[in-house]
Amino acid sequence: MTLSRVAAFVLCTGVLARPAGGQGFRLRLDTRAQSVSYRGVLLDSILASDTVTGSATGPTTSDGFAVNCAPASAYCSFFRPGALQHGRPVTSTADLLLWGVGAPGLSIHATARLGGSLGSPVDFWPGTDPAAQLLEGYVQYAVEHGTLQMGRQTLTSRLGFLGFDGGELTLRGAGGRLELTGYGGLGLARGSDLPVTSPAVNPLVDFQPTDRQIVAGAAGGWMSSRADLRVTYLREVDPSVDYFVSERFGVDVAVRPMRGWSLSGGADYDMAAGWWGSAEAALGYATKSGRVAGTVGVRRYRPHFDLWTIWGAFAPVPYRAVEGSLSFAPITRLRLRAFGQRYKFDPADASTPLVMYETSGWRFSWGATLTPALHWTIDGGYHSEFGPGAASRGFEGAVGFTPVAYFTLGVQAATLDRPLEYRFDNSSLKVYGLNAEYRASSRYLVQFDASRYVEDRQRPDAGAFDWNQVRLSARVVVVLGGNAGSGLTHLPPAVGRVAGGREQR
């Protein structure tokens, strides 16, 4: 679909569609523009025989740049500072909902995005290729005990984000407590709204599937006032070789034994790889007033890779963690928060006799939010972590001022220090900026943000050049038709419940 056709469709829909009787629509247009300037780098090389042996950095160029010399190669490579790079990406997202278009309970949902760049190459900024993307586009028929959807749609579960072109049927019973879902179709690339065959997804064409995978799955859930249970199954098959791309199932459980207490957990199993994936369990407590809330839990995480990729051959090693969080409001206008986690990777079963490396790490953060007066909000915090490969620590703070209900002005600042274990340099970053938001009504929103990034690369050679940058961004949101707040005012009750819940996902 070309940019002109998408734009014409959006404009015609917004201008021509009018509520009539039980019919109605809501069109939400969200346009964002950004301007970014930062230092580029240039890959250069030098004859190995022309390098100079430095006292602390090893071989360098004659003007002091540390070089990387591959064994048995006549040349060594290094990076020089390049010209200042400018990027001006622009994206516009149209979210359309039409109801009352035929039989009661029938509605149309569509979300499309246009992306491009002003004054710079189209491929300068990630996500601008292809320029037009259909994120979702499906017809939905919803009644009290069931919902049928056909078209491009997305599902989110503990197995991840799944996009596909096909159909989904959901049946509800037992007063809404029981829900059964089945779906199938042609899948999209994992974590993307593009087919896996799209050149924008994977530049390594030799290793890319030639056909879209076939996806099929099912889910079942039971919900009550005391407990929730959900089971999910997903299968993906490459039709060109009739072999699995992925096959997994997962279970989620939540129990609320008494007021203020909750116990939740879940796990997933990779049937195609033959191992357990991620799992977690957490105990939570919150007082009725909300002044105190906290959780303690354990977690196991293992990344999942489709079998067509090369990454699964490395047998990803999981890590196990113990974590906890606490939120406390000693007075009405002040809330304190803290989080901590300790984790450790399982043995990798790999021999590295000449290398010592970390297999465990920790992270923690604390912060506070203060509202000293009616129109002011002050928020600040600190975070630190140490683990295999790198560490980081930094402060962040923000002050917001809302003189009237429809206007907010804020300033923010942050620091980030990153000693990098496996790299030649350390990085110290400072960020400061301001933002403004103007909401004329529930139908119109304008936002603006300006930030300055100052980064100091600490290196013992000439490669410690400037990485500073400036970012400017603007956003305009316009809602047409329907009810600006939710767009669901005129929907039948069954359609409103389904559409509203889907939007929250």
One Martini backbone bead per residue (centre of mass of N, CA, C, O) as a GRO file, in nm:
protein
  505
    1MET     BB    1   0.094   0.037   0.025
    2THR     BB    2   0.072   0.355  -0.026
    3LEU     BB    3   0.088   0.665   0.102
    4SER     BB    4  -0.150   0.793  -0.057
    5ARG     BB    5  -0.364   0.575   0.014
    6VAL     BB    6  -0.355   0.598   0.318
    7ALA     BB    7  -0.416   0.900   0.340
    8ALA     BB    8  -0.689   0.889   0.189
    9PHE     BB    9  -0.828   0.695   0.382
   10VAL     BB   10  -0.808   0.864   0.639
   11LEU     BB   11  -0.946   1.127   0.536
   12CYS     BB   12  -1.213   1.004   0.438
   13THR     BB   13  -1.296   0.884   0.706
   14GLY     BB   14  -1.292   1.149   0.877
   15VAL     BB   15  -1.498   1.314   0.683
   16LEU     BB   16  -1.740   1.103   0.595
   17ALA     BB   17  -1.789   0.983   0.858
   18ARG     BB   18  -2.115   0.929   1.014
   19PRO     BB   19  -2.330   0.925   1.245
   20ALA     BB   20  -2.611   0.677   1.222
   21GLY     BB   21  -2.765   0.602   1.469
   22GLY     BB   22  -2.590   0.303   1.532
   23GLN     BB   23  -2.367   0.457   1.412
   24GLY     BB   24  -1.993   0.476   1.412
   25PHE     BB   25  -1.686   0.656   1.506
   26ARG     BB   26  -1.317   0.636   1.550
   27LEU     BB   27  -1.041   0.873   1.508
   28ARG     BB   28  -0.687   0.838   1.567
   29LEU     BB   29  -0.431   1.088   1.549
   30ASP     BB   30  -0.067   1.023   1.558
   31THR     BB   31   0.192   1.267   1.557
   32ARG     BB   32   0.556   1.238   1.508
   33ALA     BB   33   0.847   1.445   1.567
   34GLN     BB   34   1.211   1.443   1.498
   35SER     BB   35   1.533   1.574   1.616
   36VAL     BB   36   1.869   1.459   1.535
   37SER     BB   37   2.207   1.505   1.672
   38TYR     BB   38   2.523   1.340   1.583
   39ARG     BB   39   2.803   1.162   1.596
   40GLY     BB   40   3.001   1.018   1.373
   41VAL     BB   41   3.158   0.734   1.207
   42LEU     BB   42   3.477   0.597   1.080
   43LEU     BB   43   3.610   0.349   0.891
   44ASP     BB   44   3.947   0.244   0.925
   45SER     BB   45   4.290   0.192   0.793
   46ILE     BB   46   4.610   0.012   0.842
   47LEU     BB   47   4.911  -0.080   0.829
   48ALA     BB   48   5.077  -0.283   1.039
   49SER     BB   49   5.366  -0.151   0.980
   50ASP     BB   50   5.247   0.158   1.074
   51THR     BB   51   5.241   0.106   1.359
   52VAL     BB   52   5.229   0.194   1.709
   53THR     BB   53   5.369   0.133   2.017
   54GLY     BB   54   5.213   0.151   2.308
   55SER     BB   55   5.223   0.170   2.656
   56ALA     BB   56   4.879   0.122   2.711
   57THR     BB   57   4.724   0.040   2.412
   58GLY     BB   58   4.905  -0.049   2.206
   59PRO     BB   59   4.838  -0.031   1.899
   60THR     BB   60   4.881   0.258   1.680
   61THR     BB   61   4.861   0.534   1.538
   62SER     BB   62   5.034   0.822   1.476
   63ASP     BB   63   4.761   0.987   1.606
   64GLY     BB   64   4.641   0.776   1.854
   65PHE     BB   65   4.479   0.526   1.743
   66ALA     BB   66   4.338   0.251   1.822
   67VAL     BB   67   4.389  -0.085   1.711
   68ASN     BB   68   4.275  -0.370   1.508
   69CYS     BB   69   4.455  -0.682   1.482
   70ALA     BB   70   4.449  -0.937   1.283
   71PRO     BB   71   4.546  -1.231   1.229
   72ALA     BB   72   4.735  -1.239   0.934
   73SER     BB   73   4.706  -0.933   0.881
   74ALA     BB   74   4.798  -0.632   0.701
   75TYR     BB   75   4.556  -0.498   0.863
   76CYS     BB   76   4.415  -0.227   1.052
   77SER     BB   77   4.149  -0.117   1.259
   78PHE     BB   78   3.940   0.191   1.289
   79PHE     BB   79   3.802   0.487   1.448
   80ARG     BB   80   3.665   0.788   1.335
   81PRO     BB   81   3.552   1.089   1.327
   82GLY     BB   82   3.264   1.217   1.202
   83ALA     BB   83   3.009   1.357   1.087
   84LEU     BB   84   2.735   1.524   1.139
   85GLN     BB   85   2.424   1.392   1.226
   86HIS     BB   86   2.090   1.392   1.069
   87GLY     BB   87   1.756   1.345   1.209
   88ARG     BB   88   1.388   1.335   1.080
   89PRO     BB   89   1.156   1.171   1.208
   90VAL     BB   90   0.824   1.051   1.093
   91THR     BB   91   0.506   0.972   1.250
   92SER     BB   92   0.179   0.814   1.165
   93THR     BB   93  -0.117   0.722   1.349
   94ALA     BB   94  -0.407   0.521   1.269
   95ASP     BB   95  -0.714   0.480   1.464
   96LEU     BB   96  -0.985   0.263   1.378
   97LEU     BB   97  -1.349   0.275   1.455
   98LEU     BB   98  -1.628   0.070   1.350
   99TRP     BB   99  -1.989   0.087   1.390
  100GLY     BB  100  -2.286  -0.018   1.255
  101VAL     BB  101  -2.229  -0.174   0.953
  102GLY     BB  102  -2.462  -0.396   1.031
  103ALA     BB  103  -2.477  -0.613   1.230
  104PRO     BB  104  -2.504  -0.669   1.538
  105GLY     BB  105  -2.160  -0.654   1.653
  106LEU     BB  106  -2.033  -0.509   1.411
  107SER     BB  107  -1.680  -0.441   1.336
  108ILE     BB  108  -1.401  -0.210   1.270
  109HIS     BB  109  -1.039  -0.252   1.268
  110ALA     BB  110  -0.764  -0.002   1.251
  111THR     BB  111  -0.393   0.011   1.214
  112ALA     BB  112  -0.179   0.271   1.092
  113ARG     BB  113   0.156   0.348   0.950
  114LEU     BB  114   0.364   0.632   0.898
  115GLY     BB  115   0.703   0.664   0.761
  116GLY     BB  116   0.980   0.904   0.789
  117SER     BB  117   1.201   1.164   0.643
  118LEU     BB  118   1.340   1.487   0.698
  119GLY     BB  119   1.622   1.574   0.522
  120SER     BB  120   1.681   1.256   0.499
  121PRO     BB  121   1.736   0.952   0.472
  122VAL     BB  122   1.516   0.695   0.502
  123ASP     BB  123   1.748   0.488   0.637
  124PHE     BB  124   1.855   0.651   0.890
  125TRP     BB  125   1.599   0.550   1.046
  126PRO     BB  126   1.455   0.337   1.236
  127GLY     BB  127   1.129   0.225   1.107
  128THR     BB  128   1.102   0.360   0.791
  129ASP     BB  129   1.109   0.048   0.692
  130PRO     BB  130   0.847   0.070   0.577
  131ALA     BB  131   0.641   0.341   0.538
  132ALA     BB  132   0.399   0.132   0.534
  133GLN     BB  133   0.180   0.005   0.803
  134LEU     BB  134  -0.013  -0.274   0.911
  135LEU     BB  135  -0.094  -0.355   1.229
  136GLU     BB  136  -0.419  -0.349   1.205
  137GLY     BB  137  -0.698  -0.552   1.040
  138TYR     BB  138  -1.037  -0.609   1.137
  139VAL     BB  139  -1.317  -0.815   1.178
  140GLN     BB  140  -1.594  -0.790   1.418
  141TYR     BB  141  -1.790  -1.036   1.605
  142ALA     BB  142  -2.011  -0.957   1.884
  143VAL     BB  143  -2.125  -1.137   2.161
  144GLU     BB  144  -2.186  -1.250   2.466
  145HIS     BB  145  -2.049  -1.564   2.394
  146GLY     BB  146  -1.882  -1.422   2.145
  147THR     BB  147  -1.583  -1.395   1.918
  148LEU     BB  148  -1.506  -1.274   1.584
  149GLN     BB  149  -1.193  -1.266   1.391
  150MET     BB  150  -1.076  -1.098   1.081
  151GLY     BB  151  -0.730  -1.068   1.012
  152ARG     BB  152  -0.520  -0.840   1.137
  153GLN     BB  153  -0.349  -0.944   1.440
  154THR     BB  154  -0.293  -0.934   1.802
  155LEU     BB  155  -0.105  -1.107   2.061
  156THR     BB  156  -0.084  -1.132   2.429
  157SER     BB  157   0.150  -1.324   2.623
  158ARG     BB  158   0.379  -1.520   2.784
  159LEU     BB  159   0.490  -1.588   2.478
  160GLY     BB  160   0.421  -1.304   2.365
  161PHE     BB  161   0.430  -1.148   2.057
  162LEU     BB  162   0.153  -1.186   1.814
  163GLY     BB  163   0.135  -1.191   1.459
  164PHE     BB  164  -0.151  -1.219   1.224
  165ASP     BB  165  -0.323  -1.372   0.939
  166GLY     BB  166  -0.665  -1.429   1.039
  167GLY     BB  167  -0.828  -1.619   1.295
  168GLU     BB  168  -1.063  -1.563   1.582
  169LEU     BB  169  -1.205  -1.756   1.860
  170THR     BB  170  -1.436  -1.664   2.127
  171LEU     BB  171  -1.554  -1.819   2.426
  172ARG     BB  172  -1.825  -1.766   2.667
  173GLY     BB  173  -1.886  -1.857   3.019
  174ALA     BB  174  -2.004  -1.869   3.329
  175GLY     BB  175  -2.051  -1.555   3.350
  176GLY     BB  176  -1.744  -1.490   3.226
  177ARG     BB  177  -1.527  -1.699   3.358
  178LEU     BB  178  -1.515  -1.844   3.079
  179GLU     BB  179  -1.238  -1.892   2.832
  180LEU     BB  180  -1.215  -1.963   2.475
  181THR     BB  181  -0.935  -1.997   2.238
  182GLY     BB  182  -0.891  -1.972   1.873
  183TYR     BB  183  -0.618  -1.980   1.625
  184GLY     BB  184  -0.517  -1.873   1.278
  185GLY     BB  185  -0.237  -1.848   1.032
  186LEU     BB  186  -0.025  -1.600   0.918
  187GLY     BB  187   0.272  -1.500   1.019
  188LEU     BB  188   0.474  -1.284   1.190
  189ALA     BB  189   0.727  -1.142   1.301
  190ARG     BB  190   0.894  -1.127   1.579
  191GLY     BB  191   0.811  -0.820   1.707
  192SER     BB  192   0.632  -0.766   1.438
  193ASP     BB  193   0.445  -0.619   1.137
  194LEU     BB  194   0.611  -0.826   0.961
  195PRO     BB  195   0.713  -1.039   0.756
  196VAL     BB  196   0.976  -1.267   0.747
  197THR     BB  197   1.027  -1.194   0.424
  198SER     BB  198   1.118  -0.922   0.485
  199PRO     BB  199   1.394  -0.716   0.434
  200ALA     BB  200   1.352  -0.544   0.709
  201VAL     BB  201   1.407  -0.785   0.915
  202ASN     BB  202   1.648  -0.937   0.734
  203PRO     BB  203   1.967  -0.909   0.582
  204LEU     BB  204   2.005  -1.233   0.590
  205VAL     BB  205   1.898  -1.396   0.327
  206ASP     BB  206   2.026  -1.689   0.346
  207PHE     BB  207   1.858  -1.724   0.647
  208GLN     BB  208   1.579  -1.676   0.526
  209PRO     BB  209   1.271  -1.734   0.491
  210THR     BB  210   1.047  -1.803   0.210
  211ASP     BB  211   0.810  -1.842   0.419
  212ARG     BB  212   0.542  -1.819   0.594
  213GLN     BB  213   0.422  -1.897   0.885
  214ILE     BB  214   0.224  -2.127   1.057
  215VAL     BB  215  -0.037  -2.053   1.283
  216ALA     BB  216  -0.137  -2.208   1.604
  217GLY     BB  217  -0.389  -2.173   1.870
  218ALA     BB  218  -0.457  -2.182   2.234
  219ALA     BB  219  -0.695  -2.080   2.498
  220GLY     BB  220  -0.753  -2.078   2.863
  221GLY     BB  221  -0.994  -1.939   3.107
  222TRP     BB  222  -1.025  -1.859   3.467
  223MET     BB  223  -1.253  -1.644   3.653
  224SER     BB  224  -1.238  -1.496   3.983
  225SER     BB  225  -1.229  -1.351   4.296
  226ARG     BB  226  -0.972  -1.559   4.388
  227ALA     BB  227  -0.906  -1.673   4.085
  228ASP     BB  228  -0.665  -1.739   3.817
  229LEU     BB  229  -0.660  -1.911   3.488
  230ARG     BB  230  -0.402  -1.980   3.227
  231VAL     BB  231  -0.380  -2.135   2.901
  232THR     BB  232  -0.111  -2.179   2.652
  233TYR     BB  233  -0.089  -2.237   2.287
  234LEU     BB  234   0.189  -2.273   2.039
  235ARG     BB  235   0.221  -2.296   1.673
  236GLU     BB  236   0.500  -2.313   1.432
  237VAL     BB  237   0.528  -2.341   1.067
  238ASP     BB  238   0.723  -2.438   0.793
  239PRO     BB  239   0.605  -2.501   0.474
  240SER     BB  240   0.871  -2.569   0.305
  241VAL     BB  241   0.952  -2.817   0.538
  242ASP     BB  242   0.756  -2.910   0.759
  243TYR     BB  243   0.858  -2.739   1.024
  244PHE     BB  244   0.940  -2.622   1.314
  245VAL     BB  245   0.965  -2.302   1.471
  246SER     BB  246   0.742  -2.344   1.707
  247GLU     BB  247   0.670  -2.490   2.049
  248ARG     BB  248   0.435  -2.389   2.306
  249PHE     BB  249   0.364  -2.358   2.664
  250GLY     BB  250   0.144  -2.198   2.919
  251VAL     BB  251   0.118  -2.078   3.269
  252ASP     BB  252  -0.128  -1.895   3.469
  253VAL     BB  253  -0.141  -1.772   3.818
  254ALA     BB  254  -0.398  -1.635   4.050
  255VAL     BB  255  -0.413  -1.548   4.403
  256ARG     BB  256  -0.678  -1.434   4.653
  257PRO     BB  257  -0.713  -1.512   4.980
  258MET     BB  258  -0.702  -1.200   5.073
  259ARG     BB  259  -0.703  -0.897   5.166
  260GLY     BB  260  -0.408  -0.766   5.000
  261TRP     BB  261  -0.348  -1.051   4.880
  262SER     BB  262  -0.101  -1.214   4.651
  263LEU     BB  263  -0.059  -1.496   4.414
  264SER     BB  264   0.186  -1.540   4.155
  265GLY     BB  265   0.231  -1.735   3.840
  266GLY     BB  266   0.462  -1.901   3.600
  267ALA     BB  267   0.506  -2.099   3.287
  268ASP     BB  268   0.727  -2.232   3.024
  269TYR     BB  269   0.742  -2.461   2.736
  270ASP     BB  270   0.978  -2.597   2.503
  271MET     BB  271   0.904  -2.840   2.278
  272ALA     BB  272   1.114  -2.810   2.046
  273ALA     BB  273   1.375  -2.795   2.248
  274GLY     BB  274   1.330  -2.937   2.542
  275TRP     BB  275   1.261  -2.686   2.750
  276TRP     BB  276   1.259  -2.466   2.992
  277GLY     BB  277   1.190  -2.148   3.040
  278SER     BB  278   1.007  -1.933   3.193
  279ALA     BB  279   0.972  -1.818   3.545
  280GLU     BB  280   0.734  -1.726   3.818
  281ALA     BB  281   0.703  -1.579   4.159
  282ALA     BB  282   0.460  -1.391   4.369
  283LEU     BB  283   0.427  -1.182   4.662
  284GLY     BB  284   0.154  -0.970   4.761
  285TYR     BB  285   0.103  -0.637   4.922
  286ALA     BB  286  -0.188  -0.426   5.025
  287THR     BB  287  -0.333  -0.175   5.147
  288LYS     BB  288  -0.633  -0.020   5.147
  289SER     BB  289  -0.503   0.278   5.122
  290GLY     BB  290  -0.201   0.243   4.969
  291ARG     BB  291   0.058   0.315   5.150
  292VAL     BB  292   0.124  -0.001   5.125
  293ALA     BB  293   0.357  -0.185   4.905
  294GLY     BB  294   0.451  -0.531   4.810
  295THR     BB  295   0.718  -0.757   4.687
  296VAL     BB  296   0.801  -1.108   4.641
  297GLY     BB  297   1.044  -1.300   4.437
  298VAL     BB  298   1.086  -1.531   4.166
  299ARG     BB  299   1.318  -1.604   3.883
  300ARG     BB  300   1.316  -1.731   3.538
  301TYR     BB  301   1.535  -1.682   3.248
  302ARG     BB  302   1.473  -1.761   2.893
  303PRO     BB  303   1.534  -1.729   2.584
  304HIS     BB  304   1.367  -1.712   2.264
  305PHE     BB  305   1.412  -1.909   1.959
  306ASP     BB  306   1.384  -1.966   1.654
  307LEU     BB  307   1.474  -2.238   1.450
  308TRP     BB  308   1.573  -2.061   1.196
  309THR     BB  309   1.779  -1.963   1.373
  310ILE     BB  310   2.112  -1.956   1.510
  311TRP     BB  311   2.072  -1.905   1.825
  312GLY     BB  312   1.973  -2.188   1.928
  313ALA     BB  313   2.262  -2.331   1.906
  314PHE     BB  314   2.364  -2.187   2.191
  315ALA     BB  315   2.201  -2.249   2.431
  316PRO     BB  316   2.049  -2.072   2.631
  317VAL     BB  317   2.115  -1.926   2.940
  318PRO     BB  318   1.985  -1.912   3.238
  319TYR     BB  319   1.836  -1.718   3.499
  320ARG     BB  320   1.832  -1.646   3.854
  321ALA     BB  321   1.596  -1.476   4.082
  322VAL     BB  322   1.579  -1.231   4.347
  323GLU     BB  323   1.299  -1.018   4.452
  324GLY     BB  324   1.203  -0.670   4.545
  325SER     BB  325   0.932  -0.447   4.662
  326LEU     BB  326   0.865  -0.096   4.777
  327SER     BB  327   0.581   0.103   4.895
  328PHE     BB  328   0.570   0.435   5.065
  329ALA     BB  329   0.343   0.659   5.265
  330PRO     BB  330   0.403   0.865   5.527
  331ILE     BB  331   0.260   1.083   5.356
  332THR     BB  332   0.044   1.218   5.138
  333ARG     BB  333   0.287   1.378   4.951
  334LEU     BB  334   0.461   1.103   4.997
  335ARG     BB  335   0.661   0.864   4.797
  336LEU     BB  336   0.824   0.557   4.842
  337ARG     BB  337   1.085   0.358   4.666
  338ALA     BB  338   1.189   0.006   4.604
  339PHE     BB  339   1.449  -0.204   4.441
  340GLY     BB  340   1.555  -0.561   4.417
  341GLN     BB  341   1.825  -0.774   4.268
  342ARG     BB  342   1.933  -1.122   4.237
  343TYR     BB  343   2.161  -1.293   4.010
  344LYS     BB  344   2.211  -1.616   3.822
  345PHE     BB  345   2.382  -1.819   3.618
  346ASP     BB  346   2.404  -2.090   3.465
  347PRO     BB  347   2.585  -2.324   3.356
  348ALA     BB  348   2.753  -2.339   3.029
  349ASP     BB  349   2.944  -2.576   2.950
  350ALA     BB  350   3.222  -2.402   2.919
  351SER     BB  351   3.559  -2.372   2.825
  352THR     BB  352   3.774  -2.105   3.001
  353PRO     BB  353   4.094  -2.103   3.109
  354LEU     BB  354   4.179  -1.781   3.020
  355VAL     BB  355   3.894  -1.689   3.150
  356MET     BB  356   3.736  -1.447   3.352
  357TYR     BB  357   3.394  -1.450   3.478
  358GLU     BB  358   3.079  -1.347   3.529
  359THR     BB  359   2.757  -1.505   3.680
  360SER     BB  360   2.669  -1.250   3.848
  361GLY     BB  361   2.417  -1.017   3.993
  362TRP     BB  362   2.290  -0.674   4.041
  363ARG     BB  363   1.997  -0.467   4.139
  364PHE     BB  364   1.899  -0.122   4.215
  365SER     BB  365   1.636   0.102   4.352
  366TRP     BB  366   1.541   0.450   4.421
  367GLY     BB  367   1.257   0.665   4.530
  368ALA     BB  368   1.058   0.978   4.483
  369THR     BB  369   0.734   1.144   4.547
  370LEU     BB  370   0.644   1.496   4.534
  371THR     BB  371   0.360   1.714   4.656
  372PRO     BB  372   0.386   2.026   4.786
  373ALA     BB  373   0.163   2.118   4.580
  374LEU     BB  374  -0.101   2.137   4.374
  375HIS     BB  375   0.099   2.203   4.093
  376TRP     BB  376   0.324   2.001   4.205
  377THR     BB  377   0.606   1.780   4.092
  378ILE     BB  378   0.845   1.552   4.247
  379ASP     BB  379   1.109   1.348   4.096
  380GLY     BB  380   1.331   1.078   4.218
  381GLY     BB  381   1.649   0.885   4.161
  382TYR     BB  382   1.822   0.559   4.187
  383HIS     BB  383   2.063   0.351   4.002
  384SER     BB  384   2.203   0.007   4.013
  385GLU     BB  385   2.448  -0.214   3.840
  386PHE     BB  386   2.584  -0.559   3.832
  387GLY     BB  387   2.750  -0.755   3.571
  388PRO     BB  388   2.798  -0.917   3.300
  389GLY     BB  389   3.021  -0.685   3.120
  390ALA     BB  390   2.865  -0.465   3.317
  391ALA     BB  391   2.780  -0.130   3.436
  392SER     BB  392   2.554   0.089   3.637
  393ARG     BB  393   2.480   0.443   3.711
  394GLY     BB  394   2.221   0.677   3.846
  395PHE     BB  395   2.043   0.977   3.808
  396GLU     BB  396   1.701   1.115   3.858
  397GLY     BB  397   1.488   1.401   3.751
  398ALA     BB  398   1.169   1.582   3.819
  399VAL     BB  399   0.962   1.873   3.722
  400GLY     BB  400   0.616   1.966   3.774
  401PHE     BB  401   0.380   2.204   3.615
  402THR     BB  402   0.017   2.285   3.686
  403PRO     BB  403  -0.166   2.564   3.652
  404VAL     BB  404  -0.355   2.402   3.460
  405ALA     BB  405  -0.533   2.135   3.343
  406TYR     BB  406  -0.419   2.183   3.019
  407PHE     BB  407  -0.120   2.241   3.151
  408THR     BB  408   0.231   2.129   3.117
  409LEU     BB  409   0.546   2.168   3.293
  410GLY     BB  410   0.890   2.045   3.239
  411VAL     BB  411   1.182   1.905   3.405
  412GLN     BB  412   1.494   1.721   3.328
  413ALA     BB  413   1.736   1.481   3.474
  414ALA     BB  414   2.049   1.288   3.409
  415THR     BB  415   2.259   1.003   3.491
  416LEU     BB  416   2.536   0.794   3.336
  417ASP     BB  417   2.740   0.520   3.433
  418ARG     BB  418   2.978   0.305   3.222
  419PRO     BB  419   3.152   0.037   3.297
  420LEU     BB  420   3.329  -0.157   3.051
  421GLU     BB  421   3.467  -0.463   3.052
  422TYR     BB  422   3.486  -0.532   2.712
  423ARG     BB  423   3.603  -0.239   2.681
  424PHE     BB  424   3.801   0.062   2.613
  425ASP     BB  425   3.563   0.223   2.761
  426ASN     BB  426   3.407   0.492   2.931
  427SER     BB  427   3.081   0.619   3.035
  428SER     BB  428   2.948   0.962   3.060
  429LEU     BB  429   2.613   1.076   3.125
  430LYS     BB  430   2.416   1.372   3.036
  431VAL     BB  431   2.075   1.487   3.105
  432TYR     BB  432   1.871   1.758   2.966
  433GLY     BB  433   1.534   1.913   2.997
  434LEU     BB  434   1.215   1.985   2.831
  435ASN     BB  435   0.849   2.002   2.877
  436ALA     BB  436   0.523   2.003   2.701
  437GLU     BB  437   0.154   2.020   2.766
  438TYR     BB  438  -0.145   2.041   2.554
  439ARG     BB  439  -0.502   2.019   2.648
  440ALA     BB  440  -0.781   2.133   2.506
  441SER     BB  441  -0.900   1.836   2.501
  442SER     BB  442  -1.001   1.508   2.451
  443ARG     BB  443  -0.917   1.562   2.124
  444TYR     BB  444  -0.651   1.737   2.209
  445LEU     BB  445  -0.285   1.709   2.160
  446VAL     BB  446   0.025   1.867   2.280
  447GLN     BB  447   0.381   1.802   2.237
  448PHE     BB  448   0.708   1.885   2.395
  449ASP     BB  449   1.071   1.819   2.338
  450ALA     BB  450   1.395   1.896   2.500
  451SER     BB  451   1.731   1.756   2.456
  452ARG     BB  452   2.053   1.699   2.623
  453TYR     BB  453   2.353   1.518   2.530
  454VAL     BB  454   2.635   1.435   2.747
  455GLU     BB  455   2.932   1.261   2.640
  456ASP     BB  456   3.199   1.080   2.808
  457ARG     BB  457   3.485   0.935   2.666
  458GLN     BB  458   3.708   0.721   2.839
  459ARG     BB  459   4.030   0.732   2.688
  460PRO     BB  460   4.382   0.659   2.609
  461ASP     BB  461   4.303   0.786   2.331
  462ALA     BB  462   4.183   0.952   2.034
  463GLY     BB  463   3.875   0.813   2.064
  464ALA     BB  464   3.770   1.059   2.262
  465PHE     BB  465   3.509   1.168   2.126
  466ASP     BB  466   3.227   1.330   2.042
  467TRP     BB  467   2.869   1.233   2.161
  468ASN     BB  468   2.690   1.459   2.132
  469GLN     BB  469   2.330   1.565   2.165
  470VAL     BB  470   2.017   1.660   2.004
  471ARG     BB  471   1.660   1.659   2.102
  472LEU     BB  472   1.359   1.688   1.912
  473SER     BB  473   1.000   1.692   1.993
  474ALA     BB  474   0.670   1.619   1.847
  475ARG     BB  475   0.306   1.611   1.931
  476VAL     BB  476  -0.010   1.504   1.772
  477VAL     BB  477  -0.355   1.470   1.883
  478VAL     BB  478  -0.650   1.338   1.712
  479VAL     BB  479  -1.008   1.318   1.770
  480LEU     BB  480  -1.265   1.152   1.585
  481GLY     BB  481  -1.548   1.099   1.680
  482GLY     BB  482  -1.739   0.987   1.894
  483ASN     BB  483  -1.572   0.921   2.190
  484ALA     BB  484  -1.283   1.062   2.300
  485GLY     BB  485  -1.216   0.877   2.539
  486SER     BB  486  -1.316   0.573   2.397
  487GLY     BB  487  -1.531   0.518   2.151
  488LEU     BB  488  -1.784   0.332   2.315
  489THR     BB  489  -2.071   0.454   2.367
  490HIS     BB  490  -2.239   0.316   2.101
  491LEU     BB  491  -2.193   0.040   2.188
  492PRO     BB  492  -2.249  -0.258   2.245
  493PRO     BB  493  -2.177  -0.425   2.527
  494ALA     BB  494  -2.011  -0.658   2.400
  495VAL     BB  495  -1.826  -0.480   2.222
  496GLY     BB  496  -1.713  -0.294   2.443
  497ARG     BB  497  -1.566  -0.508   2.609
  498VAL     BB  498  -1.378  -0.614   2.387
  499ALA     BB  499  -1.255  -0.348   2.278
  500GLY     BB  500  -1.152  -0.238   2.545
  501GLY     BB  501  -0.966  -0.476   2.620
  502ARG     BB  502  -0.788  -0.461   2.362
  503GLU     BB  503  -0.673  -0.176   2.406
  504GLN     BB  504  -0.523  -0.246   2.676
  505ARG     BB  505  -0.318  -0.441   2.525
   0.00000   0.00000   0.00000
